[in-house]
Amino acid sequence: MVHRIIGRRPSPALVISLVALFVALGGTGYAALAIPKNSVGSPQIVDHSVRTTDLSRKAVAALRGDRGPGGPAGPQGPAGQRGPAGEKGPAGAAGTARAYAEVDNSTPSFVTARTKNFTAVTRVDDGVYCLTPAAGIDPRAVATSTTEDFGLSDSDGFVMVVGTGSDCSAGQFEVETDDLYGDATNDIAFDLIVP
């Protein structure tokens, strides 16, 4: 049986594959032994054939230069979605105003939650209101500030404190409301503050 295995001739395909294997192994061995160290340079390398993964870390680090100047800022992106509401903060300190009033023009009356140290309000004529302050507040001796309450008003206009005026008593504040054309109107709610 040994004689049969040795006596057989190899097929042409086996011969060619063995020759190819020896040539391939011999070629890399020849290149490893025959090409001197550091002999491959730029003329021998095809453009774009070497990647940073083919280089040592030291070689890659040598390729990095100083960082260049920053470019111009890009256009602003679209606004993001509104975030969730934050927690309610602590109550603020008590205000320092001596008196304040929010007057609802429809009745007229005070908005109780937004009124302090005023006792009465009356409308004596179109756009003329008399506000009575609490005891100890003299309308002739204090400065005031007033503004339209846009949330309650039926239209836009002007609000002015006339002082004691001629339509209210000496112990009252007189407030007049006018439309945008300067005509007296009952369509404007307002706030009055006595600091």
Residue frames as qw, qx, qy, qz and C-alpha x, y, z in Angstrom:
[[0.000, 0.885, 0.465, 0.000, 0.00, 0.00, 0.00],
 [0.312, -0.752, 0.133, 0.565, 2.89, 2.37, 0.67],
 [0.410, -0.068, 0.618, 0.668, 4.09, 1.67, -2.81],
 [0.210, 0.674, 0.646, 0.291, 0.83, 2.80, -4.34],
 [0.124, -0.944, -0.199, 0.234, 0.90, 6.27, -2.66],
 [0.352, -0.630, 0.382, 0.577, 4.52, 6.92, -3.56],
 [0.440, 0.081, 0.724, 0.525, 4.18, 5.56, -7.04],
 [0.275, 0.798, 0.534, 0.046, 1.37, 7.91, -8.05],
 [0.367, 0.221, 0.136, 0.893, 2.24, 11.03, -9.91],
 [0.038, 0.523, 0.411, -0.745, 0.89, 14.37, -8.70],
 [0.400, 0.731, 0.539, 0.121, -1.76, 16.01, -10.82],
 [0.394, 0.417, 0.133, 0.808, -0.89, 19.12, -12.84],
 [0.295, -0.815, -0.202, -0.457, -3.19, 21.25, -10.62],
 [0.755, -0.619, -0.071, 0.203, -1.32, 20.19, -7.48],
 [0.698, 0.036, 0.099, 0.709, 2.03, 21.00, -9.10],
 [0.157, 0.620, 0.187, 0.746, 0.90, 24.48, -10.18],
 [0.481, -0.814, -0.169, -0.278, -0.58, 25.28, -6.77],
 [0.796, -0.450, -0.024, 0.403, 2.63, 24.21, -4.98],
 [0.540, 0.255, 0.137, 0.791, 4.78, 26.31, -7.35],
 [0.097, -0.753, -0.206, -0.617, 2.51, 29.34, -6.71],
 [0.673, -0.725, -0.144, 0.002, 2.77, 28.80, -2.94],
 [0.767, -0.246, 0.045, 0.591, 6.57, 28.67, -2.99],
 [0.352, 0.460, 0.190, 0.793, 6.84, 31.73, -5.24],
 [0.309, -0.817, -0.209, -0.439, 4.53, 33.72, -2.96],
 [0.740, -0.647, -0.044, 0.178, 6.40, 32.74, 0.18],
 [0.721, -0.021, 0.127, 0.681, 9.73, 33.25, -1.47],
 [0.224, 0.672, 0.217, 0.671, 8.78, 36.72, -2.77],
 [0.414, -0.867, -0.053, -0.273, 7.94, 38.14, 0.66],
 [0.822, -0.440, 0.087, 0.352, 10.97, 36.47, 2.11],
 [0.615, 0.300, 0.176, 0.708, 13.10, 37.98, -0.64],
 [0.012, -0.810, -0.145, -0.568, 11.60, 41.44, -0.03],
 [0.633, -0.773, -0.022, -0.038, 12.22, 41.16, 3.70],
 [0.793, -0.345, 0.204, 0.460, 15.86, 40.15, 3.16],
 [0.597, 0.302, 0.322, 0.669, 16.81, 41.97, -0.03],
 [0.047, 0.828, 0.193, 0.524, 15.29, 45.47, 0.51],
 [0.417, 0.072, -0.488, 0.763, 17.43, 47.49, 2.92],
 [0.215, -0.679, -0.575, 0.402, 15.86, 49.32, 5.90],
 [0.011, 0.774, 0.130, -0.620, 14.52, 52.88, 5.18],
 [0.270, -0.131, 0.625, 0.720, 14.95, 52.37, 1.43],
 [0.112, 0.622, 0.716, 0.297, 11.26, 52.92, 0.52],
 [0.110, -0.314, -0.150, 0.931, 10.61, 56.63, 0.01],
 [0.410, 0.549, 0.226, -0.692, 8.15, 58.95, -1.68],
 [0.363, 0.419, -0.583, -0.595, 9.04, 57.88, -5.26],
 [0.157, 0.036, -0.982, -0.094, 8.14, 54.27, -4.44],
 [0.161, 0.384, 0.769, -0.485, 4.75, 55.03, -2.75],
 [0.021, 0.479, 0.646, 0.594, 1.63, 55.49, -4.85],
 [0.177, -0.238, 0.150, -0.943, -0.41, 58.62, -3.92],
 [0.652, -0.244, 0.095, -0.711, -3.20, 58.02, -1.36],
 [0.784, 0.030, -0.613, -0.088, -2.12, 54.44, -0.72],
 [0.411, 0.005, -0.692, 0.594, -0.77, 54.94, 2.84],
 [0.443, -0.725, -0.336, -0.406, -3.25, 55.57, 5.68],
 [0.213, -0.693, 0.453, -0.519, -2.62, 56.78, 9.22],
 [0.908, -0.292, 0.208, -0.215, -3.35, 53.26, 10.45],
 [0.899, 0.314, -0.140, 0.271, -0.26, 52.14, 8.48],
 [0.285, 0.665, -0.356, 0.591, 1.97, 54.59, 10.39],
 [0.499, -0.206, -0.650, 0.534, 3.38, 54.56, 13.90],
 [0.246, -0.857, -0.425, 0.153, 1.92, 56.84, 16.59],
 [0.408, -0.548, 0.118, 0.720, 5.05, 58.95, 16.49],
 [0.241, 0.118, 0.571, 0.776, 4.67, 59.45, 12.72],
 [0.086, -0.717, -0.631, -0.283, 1.00, 60.38, 13.07],
 [0.355, -0.803, -0.249, 0.409, 1.83, 62.87, 15.85],
 [0.382, -0.311, 0.302, 0.816, 4.47, 64.46, 13.62],
 [0.155, 0.417, 0.645, 0.622, 1.82, 65.06, 10.93],
 [0.189, -0.845, -0.501, 0.011, -0.28, 67.24, 13.26],
 [0.331, 0.371, -0.085, 0.863, 0.56, 70.92, 13.20],
 [0.015, 0.177, 0.459, -0.871, -0.57, 73.82, 15.36],
 [0.201, 0.642, 0.731, -0.116, -4.29, 74.45, 15.49],
 [0.203, 0.341, 0.338, 0.853, -5.37, 77.11, 12.99],
 [0.193, 0.033, 0.268, -0.943, -7.59, 80.10, 13.75],
 [0.331, 0.406, 0.800, -0.293, -11.30, 79.45, 14.29],
 [0.111, 0.345, 0.622, 0.694, -13.65, 80.05, 11.42],
 [0.290, -0.205, 0.034, -0.934, -16.58, 82.45, 11.48],
 [0.379, 0.128, 0.761, -0.511, -19.65, 81.52, 13.49],
 [0.013, 0.260, 0.851, 0.456, -22.33, 79.71, 11.56],
 [0.367, -0.380, -0.236, -0.815, -25.92, 80.90, 11.30],
 [0.374, -0.164, 0.649, -0.642, -28.12, 80.53, 14.37],
 [0.121, -0.142, -0.964, -0.189, -30.09, 77.34, 14.41],
 [0.437, -0.504, -0.441, -0.601, -33.85, 77.11, 14.88],
 [0.385, -0.456, 0.450, -0.664, -35.28, 77.63, 18.35],
 [0.202, 0.019, -0.973, 0.114, -35.66, 74.50, 20.39],
 [0.461, -0.547, -0.629, -0.304, -38.83, 73.26, 22.01],
 [0.324, -0.667, 0.226, -0.631, -40.03, 75.02, 25.13],
 [0.311, 0.137, -0.867, 0.364, -38.87, 73.28, 28.27],
 [0.438, -0.572, -0.693, -0.013, -41.10, 72.25, 31.15],
 [0.237, -0.845, -0.009, -0.479, -42.25, 74.90, 33.60],
 [0.337, 0.313, -0.668, 0.586, -39.99, 75.41, 36.56],
 [0.391, -0.473, -0.729, 0.302, -40.99, 75.03, 40.16],
 [0.166, -0.895, -0.240, -0.336, -42.90, 77.84, 41.84],
 [0.394, 0.359, -0.429, 0.729, -40.54, 80.15, 43.65],
 [0.292, -0.425, -0.652, 0.555, -40.93, 81.34, 47.21],
 [0.004, -0.906, -0.416, -0.080, -43.28, 84.20, 47.96],
 [0.402, 0.483, -0.105, 0.771, -41.65, 87.58, 47.62],
 [0.227, -0.238, -0.495, 0.804, -41.31, 90.14, 50.35],
 [0.098, 0.796, 0.559, -0.209, -44.25, 92.38, 51.10],
 [0.382, 0.616, 0.229, 0.649, -44.38, 95.48, 48.91],
 [0.337, -0.248, -0.322, 0.849, -43.56, 98.93, 50.19],
 [0.109, -0.424, -0.364, -0.822, -46.41, 100.87, 48.58],
 [0.180, 0.032, 0.559, -0.809, -48.60, 102.63, 51.15],
 [0.592, 0.410, 0.492, -0.489, -51.69, 102.10, 49.01],
 [0.048, 0.185, -0.729, -0.657, -52.66, 100.74, 45.62],
 [0.603, 0.355, 0.503, -0.507, -55.88, 99.99, 43.78],
 [0.087, 0.032, 0.801, 0.591, -56.95, 98.18, 40.65],
 [0.430, 0.364, 0.315, -0.764, -60.22, 99.67, 39.37],
 [0.302, 0.290, 0.858, 0.297, -62.56, 97.60, 37.21],
 [0.116, 0.091, -0.179, -0.973, -64.23, 100.09, 34.86],
 [0.290, -0.300, -0.780, -0.466, -67.37, 98.00, 34.26],
 [0.367, -0.559, -0.719, 0.189, -68.87, 98.49, 37.73],
 [0.433, 0.604, -0.558, 0.369, -66.78, 100.62, 38.79],
 [0.812, -0.570, 0.048, -0.113, -65.26, 98.73, 41.71],
 [0.139, -0.717, 0.683, -0.008, -61.97, 97.65, 43.22],
 [0.830, 0.142, -0.539, -0.017, -60.40, 94.30, 42.36],
 [0.671, -0.712, 0.094, -0.186, -60.14, 93.26, 46.00],
 [0.924, -0.154, 0.075, 0.340, -57.09, 90.99, 45.65],
 [0.585, 0.285, 0.083, 0.754, -55.15, 93.91, 44.10],
 [0.122, -0.786, -0.093, -0.599, -56.25, 96.75, 46.33],
 [0.597, -0.312, -0.497, 0.547, -54.74, 97.98, 49.61],
 [0.231, -0.427, -0.299, 0.821, -55.62, 101.04, 51.75],
 [0.222, -0.093, -0.321, -0.916, -58.42, 102.33, 49.52],
 [0.253, 0.222, 0.781, -0.525, -61.99, 102.29, 50.82],
 [0.490, 0.638, 0.516, -0.296, -64.25, 103.49, 47.97],
 [0.192, -0.109, 0.535, 0.815, -64.40, 104.32, 44.26],
 [0.409, 0.669, 0.521, -0.336, -67.15, 106.15, 42.38],
 [0.342, 0.231, 0.493, 0.766, -67.56, 107.32, 38.81],
 [0.057, 0.610, 0.383, -0.692, -68.95, 110.89, 38.95],
 [0.475, 0.710, -0.097, -0.511, -68.92, 111.59, 35.20],
 [0.908, 0.411, -0.023, 0.072, -67.77, 109.94, 31.97],
 [0.721, 0.400, -0.293, 0.485, -64.11, 109.00, 32.52],
 [0.063, -0.624, 0.397, -0.671, -63.93, 110.68, 35.97],
 [0.764, -0.301, -0.566, 0.077, -63.34, 108.51, 39.06],
 [0.255, -0.736, 0.357, -0.515, -63.02, 109.52, 42.74],
 [0.767, -0.032, -0.608, 0.203, -60.98, 107.13, 44.91],
 [0.483, -0.788, 0.142, -0.354, -61.10, 107.43, 48.70],
 [0.509, 0.359, -0.704, 0.342, -57.87, 106.41, 50.47],
 [0.666, -0.465, -0.542, 0.214, -57.63, 104.95, 53.97],
 [0.332, -0.942, -0.037, -0.004, -57.11, 107.30, 56.91],
 [0.595, -0.604, 0.299, 0.438, -53.67, 108.88, 57.08],
 [0.509, 0.131, 0.526, 0.668, -53.15, 109.21, 53.29],
 [0.146, 0.759, 0.176, -0.610, -53.58, 112.80, 52.11],
 [0.688, 0.523, 0.415, 0.284, -54.07, 113.05, 48.31],
 [0.185, 0.976, -0.037, 0.113, -52.66, 116.60, 48.36],
 [0.341, -0.813, 0.472, 0.019, -49.39, 115.53, 50.03],
 [0.685, -0.207, 0.670, 0.196, -48.31, 112.39, 48.10],
 [0.281, 0.450, -0.602, -0.596, -47.12, 111.56, 44.61],
 [0.797, 0.150, 0.516, -0.275, -48.95, 108.86, 42.72],
 [0.029, 0.314, -0.780, -0.540, -48.49, 106.67, 39.67],
 [0.704, 0.314, 0.460, -0.441, -51.21, 105.28, 37.44],
 [0.036, 0.287, -0.789, -0.542, -51.46, 103.13, 34.35],
 [0.748, 0.101, -0.218, -0.618, -54.07, 101.45, 32.21],
 [0.547, -0.169, 0.810, -0.128, -54.89, 97.85, 33.10],
 [0.366, 0.321, -0.610, -0.625, -54.89, 96.32, 29.61],
 [0.086, -0.064, -0.994, 0.007, -56.26, 93.01, 30.90],
 [0.113, 0.522, 0.732, -0.424, -59.52, 94.55, 32.15],
 [0.164, 0.487, -0.067, -0.855, -59.92, 97.47, 29.74],
 [0.655, 0.532, 0.524, -0.114, -62.39, 97.40, 26.85],
 [0.579, 0.761, 0.060, 0.286, -60.20, 99.70, 24.73],
 [0.651, -0.042, -0.141, 0.745, -56.85, 101.50, 24.83],
 [0.022, -0.916, -0.187, -0.353, -56.37, 105.01, 26.08],
 [0.298, 0.439, -0.429, 0.731, -54.79, 107.25, 28.71],
 [0.588, -0.661, -0.459, 0.082, -55.10, 107.41, 32.49],
 [0.291, 0.462, -0.273, 0.792, -54.12, 110.47, 34.52],
 [0.403, -0.567, -0.575, 0.431, -54.29, 111.50, 38.17],
 [0.082, 0.765, 0.189, 0.610, -55.66, 115.02, 38.43],
 [0.138, 0.192, -0.554, 0.799, -54.82, 115.29, 42.14],
 [0.166, 0.361, 0.704, -0.588, -57.80, 116.50, 44.13],
 [0.088, 0.316, 0.687, 0.648, -59.31, 118.00, 40.96],
 [0.291, -0.072, 0.077, -0.951, -62.69, 119.71, 40.86],
 [0.681, -0.149, -0.480, -0.533, -65.06, 116.75, 40.62],
 [0.724, -0.231, -0.620, 0.194, -63.92, 114.90, 43.78],
 [0.481, -0.870, -0.079, -0.070, -63.75, 115.98, 47.43],
 [0.041, 0.859, -0.479, 0.175, -60.52, 117.21, 49.01],
 [0.560, -0.452, 0.682, -0.132, -59.83, 113.82, 50.64],
 [0.869, 0.270, 0.414, -0.027, -60.09, 111.84, 47.39],
 [0.306, -0.303, 0.609, 0.666, -57.87, 111.13, 44.38],
 [0.622, 0.616, 0.156, -0.458, -59.39, 112.19, 41.06],
 [0.413, -0.184, 0.762, 0.463, -58.50, 109.97, 38.10],
 [0.575, 0.583, 0.003, -0.573, -59.55, 110.65, 34.51],
 [0.582, -0.007, 0.750, 0.315, -59.58, 108.16, 31.62],
 [0.421, 0.659, -0.145, -0.606, -59.51, 109.21, 27.95],
 [0.892, 0.321, 0.305, 0.093, -59.55, 107.27, 24.70],
 [0.667, -0.050, 0.298, 0.681, -56.72, 107.59, 22.20],
 [0.224, 0.642, 0.344, 0.648, -58.37, 110.71, 20.75],
 [0.146, 0.132, -0.371, 0.907, -58.43, 112.48, 24.14],
 [0.532, -0.383, -0.240, -0.716, -62.16, 112.08, 24.74],
 [0.426, -0.304, 0.663, -0.535, -63.45, 110.94, 28.17],
 [0.681, 0.050, -0.646, -0.340, -64.31, 107.23, 28.20],
 [0.708, -0.413, 0.390, -0.420, -65.59, 104.64, 30.67],
 [0.943, 0.246, -0.205, -0.091, -63.89, 101.77, 28.77],
 [0.490, 0.534, -0.563, 0.397, -60.54, 101.88, 30.57],
 [0.809, -0.553, -0.182, 0.083, -59.63, 99.99, 33.75],
 [0.308, 0.751, -0.373, 0.449, -56.63, 101.30, 35.66],
 [0.754, -0.328, -0.398, 0.406, -54.20, 100.86, 38.55],
 [0.057, -0.888, 0.133, -0.436, -53.25, 103.62, 41.02],
 [0.783, -0.139, -0.403, 0.453, -50.21, 103.38, 43.31],
 [0.231, -0.925, 0.126, -0.274, -49.35, 105.58, 46.30],
 [0.706, 0.274, -0.519, 0.395, -45.67, 104.86, 47.13]]
